[in-house]
């Protein structure tokens, strides 16, 4: 159960980082600021952590496929 909570938190943090990067992109309007690039780097890092947590969950058996056709 804890793994699923971590996945949801990482996903929401990823969405928040993407939204804040979009907001700073609109504020800077191409003036060469590095805030957007840093926030997108945070987003990519969060996405990598999310992928690692999902792979770990599948590898340990805590997560699985529960589709009826599987």
Secondary structure, DSSP 8 states (H G I E B T S, - for coil): -HHHHHHHHHHHHHHHHHHHHHHHHHHHTTS--SHHHHHHHHHHHHHHHHHHHHHHHHHHTSS----TT-
